[in-house]
Amino acid sequence: MNTPSQNPPGTPEILVERLRDAGYAAEAVEEAAGGVVAVAGLVTLQDGTQVFAKTILGPDSDVFAVESAGLAELRSRGGVNTPDVLYVSPRLLVLERMRPRRDDEHFWERLAHMVAALHMSTVTERFGWHRDGRLGRMRQDNTWETDGHTFFAERRILRWLPEPLVEAAFDREERRALERLCGSLPELIPPQPPCLTHGDLWRENIVATGDGAPVLIDPAVSYTWPEVDLSMLWCSPRPAAADRFFAAYREIAGLQDGWEARMPVLHLRELLSTIAHGDDDWGAAEAVREIVRPFRTQPGAPARPER
């Protein structure tokens, strides 16, 4: 989730207190930026070991249970490198410490092999997951569905329209254009079987082990089109070396013609989520308007895909 941290002053102390309650004696916390859900940081314990820990400031929720389950699913079903979960509760998540990645072509090629193996080894028949998830602070509806176009339309695009900040960002015709786009998804997105996806695959959720192997963190997992993962990485800021990821992925897993043109449509979920979370400073609403512009003048098109 590409959003800045806005934690109030003093929040590292809350993390230290909750770590202590869980049996972790923290010596120092290097607070991490970039999250919208939790206060997080690299924690040095009194015995000198380091862990990565998160806590939430609001009411207890299932956010850490969902994150832990997503990490386990990626590792057990898809063979993905994920950090060990050392402790999880409604208020605290403690993870194995990871390292910053190296942004060279070798690293991104290794990541392509891992993501391609995830997608190719977990092909299934239904879209969704056995539980709802989280994208940022908000619920990700993972209700099972057999039709991928219906799933993406209803669970990943239209689901955001009632959110207050999304409703305020777009006028009636713009919302109708989004609905017309959803009705045209079968023509825009070729049939693809669902597979396990990370769900939030942008650069800040890609780190490394001590020996430099790629590691994925902060998932929003579901079984859906593999191109959904690619769209997140393609459409968000990334280093130049990441271009090797797409070339290697295509060599390994193959991509249907026109995949680049589909990336913005598949990225609509992230753009709408960004607006719903109150982080439209970098132009998410205008990006949505550009994507739906061709659908503003198609009266009579179906608003939703047929089941």
C-alpha positions in Angstrom: 0.0 0.0 0.0 1.8 3.1 -1.3 1.0 5.6 1.5 3.0 7.7 3.9 3.3 7.2 7.6 1.4 9.7 9.7 2.0 8.4 13.2 1.7 10.8 16.2 4.7 11.7 18.3 5.6 9.2 21.0 4.4 6.1 19.1 7.7 4.1 19.4 7.1 4.1 23.1 3.8 2.3 22.6 5.6 -0.3 20.5 8.2 -0.8 23.3 5.5 -1.1 25.9 3.6 -3.8 24.0 6.8 -5.6 23.2 7.6 -5.7 26.9 4.1 -7.1 27.6 4.8 -9.9 25.1 8.1 -10.7 26.8 10.5 -8.8 24.5 12.8 -6.4 26.2 13.5 -3.6 23.7 16.7 -1.6 23.9 16.0 0.7 20.9 13.5 1.2 18.1 14.3 2.5 14.6 10.9 3.6 13.5 9.9 2.6 9.9 8.1 5.0 7.6 5.6 4.0 4.9 2.7 2.3 6.7 -1.0 3.3 7.1 -2.0 0.6 9.5 0.7 0.2 12.2 3.5 1.7 14.1 6.5 -0.4 13.0 10.2 -0.5 13.4 13.4 -2.4 13.6 13.8 -3.3 17.3 17.1 -4.0 19.0 16.5 -6.2 22.1 18.5 -6.1 25.2 20.4 -9.2 24.3 21.5 -7.5 21.0 19.3 -9.5 18.6 17.1 -7.6 16.2 13.5 -8.2 15.2 10.9 -6.2 13.2 7.7 -5.4 15.1 4.4 -3.7 14.5 1.6 -2.5 16.7 -1.7 -0.8 15.9 -2.9 2.4 17.6 -6.7 1.9 17.2 -9.0 -0.9 18.5 -7.8 -4.5 18.4 -8.4 -6.1 15.0 -7.6 -9.1 12.9 -5.0 -7.2 10.8 -2.0 -9.1 12.2 -3.7 -12.5 12.1 -4.5 -11.9 8.4 -1.0 -10.7 7.6 0.5 -13.8 9.4 -1.9 -16.1 7.6 -1.0 -14.5 4.2 2.7 -14.9 4.9 2.2 -18.6 5.8 0.1 -19.2 2.6 2.7 -17.6 0.4 5.4 -19.8 2.0 3.6 -23.1 2.3 1.6 -23.0 -1.0 3.9 -21.0 -3.2 7.4 -21.5 -2.0 7.9 -17.8 -1.4 10.5 -16.5 0.9 8.8 -14.7 3.8 10.0 -13.7 7.3 9.3 -16.0 10.2 6.4 -14.9 12.4 7.8 -14.9 15.9 4.7 -13.5 17.8 1.2 -12.5 16.7 -1.7 -11.1 18.7 -4.5 -8.6 18.0 -2.1 -5.7 19.0 1.4 -6.9 18.1 3.3 -8.7 15.3 6.9 -9.6 15.6 8.8 -10.8 12.6 12.3 -12.1 11.8 14.5 -9.3 10.7 15.1 -8.9 7.0 17.6 -6.8 5.1 17.2 -4.1 2.4 17.3 -5.5 -1.2 20.0 -4.8 -3.8 18.5 -3.0 -6.7 20.4 -4.7 -9.5 19.2 -6.9 -12.4 20.4 -10.1 -10.7 18.1 -9.5 -7.7 15.1 -8.6 -9.9 15.6 -11.7 -12.0 15.7 -13.9 -8.9 12.5 -12.2 -7.8 10.9 -13.0 -11.2 11.8 -16.7 -10.7 10.2 -16.7 -7.3 7.0 -14.9 -8.3 6.6 -16.9 -11.5 7.0 -20.1 -9.5 4.3 -18.9 -7.1 1.9 -18.1 -9.9 2.6 -21.3 -11.9 2.4 -23.7 -8.9 -0.8 -22.5 -7.3 -3.3 -22.5 -10.2 -6.8 -23.3 -9.0 -10.4 -23.0 -10.1 -11.9 -20.3 -7.8 -11.1 -16.6 -7.2 -10.9 -15.4 -3.6 -9.6 -16.8 -0.4 -10.9 -18.7 2.6 -11.0 -15.4 4.7 -11.3 -11.7 4.0 -8.1 -9.8 4.1 -6.8 -6.3 4.5 -5.5 -3.7 2.0 -4.1 -1.0 4.2 -6.6 -0.3 6.9 -9.6 -1.5 4.9 -11.3 -4.8 4.3 -10.4 -6.8 1.2 -13.4 -8.9 0.2 -12.2 -12.3 -0.7 -15.6 -14.1 -1.1 -15.2 -17.0 -3.4 -16.3 -16.6 -7.0 -15.9 -18.8 -10.1 -15.9 -16.0 -12.7 -12.8 -13.8 -12.7 -14.3 -10.8 -14.4 -17.1 -10.7 -11.9 -14.7 -11.2 -9.0 -12.4 -8.3 -10.2 -15.4 -6.0 -10.9 -17.3 -6.5 -7.7 -14.6 -7.3 -5.2 -11.7 -5.2 -6.5 -13.2 -2.1 -8.3 -16.9 -1.5 -7.5 -16.4 -2.3 -3.9 -14.6 1.0 -3.4 -17.3 3.3 -4.9 -19.3 3.6 -1.7 -16.3 4.6 0.4 -16.8 8.3 1.4 -13.6 9.7 0.0 -14.0 7.8 -3.3 -17.6 9.0 -3.5 -16.4 12.6 -3.0 -13.6 12.3 -5.6 -15.8 11.4 -8.6 -19.0 12.7 -10.1 -21.9 10.6 -11.3 -20.6 10.2 -14.8 -17.2 9.2 -13.7 -18.7 6.5 -11.4 -20.8 5.3 -14.3 -17.7 5.2 -16.5 -16.1 2.9 -13.9 -19.2 0.7 -14.0 -19.1 0.6 -17.8 -15.4 -0.4 -17.7 -16.4 -3.2 -15.3 -19.0 -4.3 -17.8 -16.3 -4.5 -20.5 -13.8 -6.5 -18.5 -14.3 -9.7 -20.5 -13.2 -7.7 -23.6 -10.3 -6.0 -21.8 -8.8 -8.9 -19.8 -8.4 -12.3 -21.5 -9.4 -15.4 -19.5 -6.8 -16.5 -17.1 -7.0 -19.1 -14.3 -6.6 -17.8 -10.8 -3.5 -18.5 -8.8 -2.2 -17.3 -5.4 -1.1 -13.7 -5.5 0.8 -11.5 -3.1 -1.7 -8.8 -3.7 0.4 -5.7 -2.8 3.6 -6.3 -4.8 5.2 -2.9 -4.9 8.9 -2.1 -4.2 8.5 -1.4 -0.4 7.1 -4.9 0.1 10.2 -6.5 -1.4 13.2 -7.0 0.9 16.0 -9.6 1.2 17.6 -12.2 3.3 21.1 -11.8 4.7 22.5 -13.5 1.6 20.5 -11.3 -0.8 17.6 -13.6 -1.7 14.2 -11.8 -2.4 11.7 -11.8 0.4 8.1 -10.6 0.3 6.3 -8.9 3.2 3.0 -7.2 3.9 0.8 -9.3 1.6 -2.9 -8.9 0.7 -3.3 -12.4 -0.6 -6.0 -13.9 -2.7 -6.4 -16.3 -5.6 -6.8 -14.1 -8.7 -5.2 -13.3 -12.1 -1.4 -13.4 -11.9 -1.3 -10.1 -13.9 -2.8 -8.4 -10.8 0.6 -8.8 -9.1 2.4 -7.6 -12.2 0.2 -4.5 -12.4 1.1 -3.4 -8.9 4.8 -3.5 -9.6 4.5 -2.1 -13.2 2.3 0.9 -12.2 4.1 2.0 -9.0 7.5 3.7 -8.8 10.3 1.2 -9.2 14.1 1.2 -9.9 15.3 0.9 -13.5 16.8 -2.5 -12.8 13.3 -3.8 -12.1 12.7 -3.9 -15.9 14.6 -7.2 -15.7 11.8 -8.6 -13.6 9.3 -8.3 -16.4 11.6 -9.7 -19.1 12.5 -12.7 -16.9 8.9 -13.3 -15.8 7.8 -13.4 -19.4 10.6 -15.9 -20.3 9.6 -18.2 -17.4 5.8 -18.0 -17.2 4.8 -16.4 -20.5 2.5 -13.4 -20.9 -0.4 -13.0 -23.2 -0.1 -10.3 -25.9 -1.1 -6.8 -24.8 -0.2 -7.3 -21.2 1.3 -3.9 -20.9 -1.9 -2.2 -22.0 -3.8 -4.1 -19.3 -1.7 -3.0 -16.4 -3.5 0.3 -15.7 -6.9 -1.4 -15.7 -5.7 -4.0 -13.2 -4.1 -1.2 -11.1 -7.5 0.5 -10.6 -8.0 -1.4 -7.3 -4.8 0.2 -5.9 -5.7 3.7 -7.1 -9.2 3.5 -5.6 -7.9 2.1 -2.4 -5.4 4.9 -2.2 -8.1 7.5 -2.5 -10.3 5.7 0.1 -7.4 5.9 2.6 -7.1 9.6 2.1 -3.8 9.7 0.2 -4.6 11.3 -3.1 -1.7 13.7 -3.0 0.1 12.0 -5.9 -2.8 12.1 -8.3 -4.6 8.8 -7.9 -8.0 10.3 -8.8 -6.7 11.9 -12.0 -5.1 8.5 -12.9 -8.5 6.9 -12.5 -10.1 9.5 -14.7 -7.6 8.9 -17.4 -8.1 5.1 -17.3 -11.9 5.4 -17.5 -12.0 8.2 -20.1 -12.9 5.9 -23.0 -15.9 4.7 -21.1 -17.5 8.1 -20.5 -19.3 8.1 -23.8 -20.7 4.6 -24.1 -24.4 4.9 -23.1 -26.2 1.6 -23.0 -23.2 -0.5 -22.1 -23.8 -2.9 -19.2 -22.9 -1.5 -15.8 -21.7 -4.9 -14.5 -20.5 -8.1 -16.1 -23.1 -10.8 -16.5 -22.8 -13.8 -14.1 
